[in-house]
Amino acid sequence: MSGWTWRYEAVDGSVMQGEGLAETAFPSQADAETWVGEAWRDLLAAGVESVSLLEDGTPVYEHMSLRPVE
């Protein structure tokens, strides 16, 4: 899948896939970031602890926690 995508990660760092985890390719970094900004609560509820942003499969930034800063 080309474009900007999210990799979903469990608490142990393993990659998560499956129902409820979008495998959408976004046309820009801004679109991908806007989407995760709207979806992070649903992702946490699905067991996702962190995400990594990929551009054409290459990590742009990795292991961004979805937990709010306390």
Backbone as a chain_set.jsonl record, in Angstrom:
{"seq": "MSGWTWRYEAVDGSVMQGEGLAETAFPSQADAETWVGEAWRDLLAAGVESVSLLEDGTPVYEHMSLRPVE", "coords": {"N": [[0.855, -1.178, 0.0], [0.711, 2.133, -0.944], [1.555, 5.56, -0.13], [0.633, 7.446, 2.759], [0.508, 5.783, 5.758], [-0.681, 4.152, 8.762], [0.889, 2.244, 11.298], [-0.147, -0.04, 13.654], [0.351, -0.68, 17.09], [0.752, -2.973, 19.769], [0.868, -3.079, 23.409], [3.212, -4.473, 23.959], [4.75, -3.842, 21.805], [4.363, -5.285, 19.502], [3.101, -5.654, 16.168], [-0.191, -4.818, 15.305], [-3.077, -6.069, 13.655], [-6.183, -6.306, 11.922], [-9.769, -6.617, 12.359], [-11.502, -3.579, 12.571], [-9.258, -2.006, 12.568], [-8.134, 0.375, 10.616], [-6.789, 0.159, 7.357], [-6.003, 2.236, 5.745], [-4.683, 4.206, 3.126], [-3.4, 7.363, 3.121], [-3.482, 10.492, 1.342], [-1.691, 12.47, 2.092], [0.665, 13.555, 4.622], [-0.49, 15.302, 6.449], [-3.229, 14.656, 6.194], [-3.222, 12.026, 7.193], [-2.363, 12.481, 9.835], [-4.425, 14.108, 10.781], [-6.549, 12.299, 10.703], [-5.72, 10.324, 12.628], [-5.739, 11.917, 14.841], [-8.414, 12.225, 15.239], [-9.267, 9.622, 15.61], [-7.92, 8.356, 17.711], [-8.953, 7.65, 20.26], [-10.761, 5.565, 19.721], [-8.962, 3.743, 18.67], [-7.362, 3.198, 20.942], [-9.332, 1.965, 22.509], [-9.587, -0.349, 21.048], [-7.351, -1.676, 21.743], [-4.917, -0.752, 20.838], [-1.811, 0.633, 21.591], [0.231, 2.298, 20.709], [1.289, 4.103, 17.767], [2.811, 4.137, 14.516], [3.911, 6.265, 11.956], [4.014, 5.805, 8.516], [5.588, 6.419, 5.4], [5.044, 5.372, 2.282], [5.774, 2.861, 3.267], [8.099, 3.371, 4.684], [9.286, 4.294, 7.855], [8.318, 7.364, 9.296], [7.886, 8.608, 11.731], [8.05, 6.859, 14.84], [6.389, 4.67, 17.16], [4.517, 6.329, 18.602], [2.835, 7.165, 21.389], [-0.581, 6.578, 22.266], [-1.725, 7.287, 24.554], [-2.995, 9.782, 26.721], [-1.103, 12.585, 27.928], [-0.306, 12.824, 31.264]], "CA": [[0.0, 0.0, 0.0], [1.538, 3.326, -0.998], [1.014, 6.736, 0.525], [0.863, 7.594, 4.195], [-0.267, 4.783, 6.485], [-0.383, 3.963, 10.183], [1.14, 0.906, 11.818], [-0.736, -0.1, 14.989], [1.226, -1.473, 17.946], [0.27, -3.384, 21.093], [1.697, -2.628, 24.528], [4.52, -5.127, 23.874], [5.418, -3.377, 20.596], [4.032, -6.098, 18.334], [2.208, -5.019, 15.191], [-1.572, -5.274, 15.37], [-3.875, -5.988, 12.442], [-7.462, -6.967, 12.096], [-11.035, -5.913, 12.277], [-11.574, -2.318, 13.292], [-8.028, -1.242, 12.399], [-8.126, 0.834, 9.231], [-5.571, 0.034, 6.561], [-6.205, 3.293, 4.759], [-3.556, 5.014, 2.665], [-3.796, 8.766, 3.055], [-2.731, 11.175, 0.285], [-0.671, 13.374, 2.636], [0.962, 13.411, 6.04], [-1.498, 16.065, 7.185], [-4.47, 13.87, 6.224], [-3.013, 10.903, 8.106], [-2.311, 12.999, 11.198], [-5.772, 14.553, 11.145], [-7.348, 11.1, 10.969], [-5.359, 9.699, 13.907], [-6.177, 12.854, 15.872], [-9.845, 11.991, 15.448], [-9.547, 8.2, 15.857], [-7.051, 7.749, 18.725], [-9.73, 7.037, 21.357], [-11.259, 4.285, 19.21], [-7.809, 2.848, 18.57], [-7.058, 2.761, 22.317], [-10.389, 1.03, 22.907], [-9.343, -1.595, 20.318], [-6.134, -2.286, 22.276], [-3.711, -0.152, 20.269], [-1.12, 1.485, 22.564], [1.03, 3.294, 20.005], [1.224, 4.044, 16.305], [3.947, 4.649, 13.756], [3.504, 6.796, 10.664], [4.869, 5.329, 7.431], [5.405, 6.971, 4.054], [5.398, 4.31, 1.344], [6.388, 1.771, 4.012], [9.268, 3.834, 5.434], [8.863, 5.034, 9.043], [8.57, 8.799, 9.423], [8.11, 8.589, 13.173], [7.66, 5.554, 15.351], [5.992, 4.387, 18.548], [3.85, 7.463, 19.224], [1.828, 6.68, 22.33], [-1.932, 7.133, 22.155], [-2.157, 7.649, 25.911], [-2.882, 11.221, 27.029], [-0.075, 12.986, 28.889], [-0.953, 13.116, 32.563]], "C": [[0.9, 1.24, 0.0], [0.809, 4.508, -0.381], [1.391, 6.737, 1.989], [-0.061, 6.632, 4.931], [0.178, 4.74, 7.946], [-0.109, 2.494, 10.457], [0.672, 0.928, 13.27], [0.072, -1.071, 15.846], [0.586, -1.739, 19.302], [1.239, -2.889, 22.159], [3.092, -3.256, 24.485], [5.296, -4.741, 22.616], [5.109, -4.191, 19.351], [3.026, -5.363, 17.447], [0.835, -5.661, 15.282], [-2.235, -5.107, 14.01], [-5.234, -6.579, 12.755], [-8.637, -6.042, 12.015], [-11.011, -4.65, 13.133], [-10.319, -1.468, 13.173], [-7.875, -0.894, 10.922], [-6.769, 0.631, 8.582], [-5.636, 1.03, 5.413], [-4.879, 3.948, 4.398], [-4.064, 6.436, 2.48], [-2.93, 9.482, 2.02], [-1.623, 12.097, 0.802], [-0.449, 13.076, 4.118], [-0.087, 14.127, 6.874], [-2.821, 15.307, 7.28], [-4.354, 12.708, 7.2], [-3.024, 11.372, 9.559], [-3.675, 13.493, 11.668], [-6.633, 13.351, 11.51], [-6.997, 10.499, 12.328], [-5.747, 10.612, 15.07], [-7.654, 12.704, 16.2], [-10.139, 10.57, 15.928], [-8.798, 7.601, 17.038], [-7.829, 7.088, 19.865], [-10.27, 5.665, 20.943], [-10.118, 3.274, 19.093], [-7.406, 2.32, 19.949], [-8.069, 1.726, 22.787], [-10.219, -0.327, 22.22], [-8.057, -2.276, 20.762], [-4.842, -1.749, 21.711], [-3.1, 0.787, 21.313], [-0.31, 2.593, 21.898], [0.882, 3.086, 18.505], [2.531, 4.564, 15.724], [3.423, 5.117, 12.412], [4.521, 6.376, 9.614], [4.549, 6.076, 6.141], [5.931, 5.936, 3.074], [6.175, 3.192, 2.031], [7.608, 2.145, 4.828], [8.812, 4.642, 6.644], [9.273, 6.504, 8.996], [8.776, 9.126, 10.894], [7.471, 7.339, 13.735], [7.245, 5.61, 16.813], [5.416, 5.605, 19.269], [2.724, 6.921, 20.101], [0.492, 7.354, 22.075], [-2.467, 7.555, 23.507], [-1.987, 9.149, 26.124], [-1.759, 11.461, 28.045], [-0.782, 13.362, 30.173], [-0.211, 14.157, 33.34]], "O": [[1.764, 1.371, 0.867], [-0.397, 4.459, -0.142], [2.36, 6.096, 2.396], [-1.277, 6.668, 4.744], [1.252, 5.219, 8.309], [-0.782, 1.612, 9.923], [1.054, 1.817, 14.032], [0.436, -2.155, 15.389], [-0.034, -0.861, 19.902], [2.3, -2.347, 21.846], [4.057, -2.635, 24.93], [6.388, -5.26, 22.384], [5.544, -3.834, 18.256], [2.217, -4.565, 17.92], [0.708, -6.885, 15.33], [-1.988, -4.131, 13.301], [-5.399, -7.277, 13.756], [-8.529, -4.869, 11.66], [-10.553, -4.667, 14.276], [-10.307, -0.324, 13.628], [-7.536, -1.74, 10.095], [-5.73, 0.9, 9.186], [-5.358, 0.696, 4.262], [-4.051, 4.211, 5.271], [-5.039, 6.673, 1.767], [-1.767, 9.121, 1.836], [-0.721, 12.466, 0.05], [-1.271, 12.432, 4.771], [-0.525, 13.606, 7.9], [-3.464, 15.313, 8.329], [-5.288, 12.435, 7.954], [-3.63, 10.728, 10.415], [-4.034, 13.312, 12.832], [-7.359, 13.377, 12.504], [-7.899, 10.194, 13.108], [-6.05, 10.131, 16.162], [-8.088, 13.018, 17.308], [-11.155, 10.339, 16.584], [-9.014, 6.431, 17.352], [-7.394, 6.059, 20.383], [-10.236, 4.718, 21.728], [-10.295, 2.092, 19.384], [-7.139, 1.129, 20.104], [-7.698, 0.723, 23.396], [-10.659, -1.347, 22.751], [-7.697, -3.328, 20.234], [-3.767, -2.236, 22.064], [-3.797, 1.643, 21.858], [-0.177, 3.688, 22.444], [0.418, 2.045, 18.042], [3.256, 5.328, 16.362], [2.59, 4.452, 11.796], [5.726, 6.559, 9.788], [3.385, 6.331, 5.831], [7.129, 5.657, 3.042], [7.116, 2.639, 1.461], [8.111, 1.321, 5.591], [8.033, 5.583, 6.491], [10.419, 6.838, 8.695], [9.718, 9.829, 11.26], [6.492, 6.822, 13.197], [7.683, 6.466, 17.583], [5.78, 5.883, 20.412], [1.782, 6.298, 19.61], [0.427, 8.531, 21.719], [-3.555, 8.125, 23.593], [-0.961, 9.722, 25.756], [-1.51, 10.626, 28.915], [-1.744, 14.131, 30.163], [-0.622, 14.512, 34.445]]}, "num_chains": 1, "name": "protein.A"}
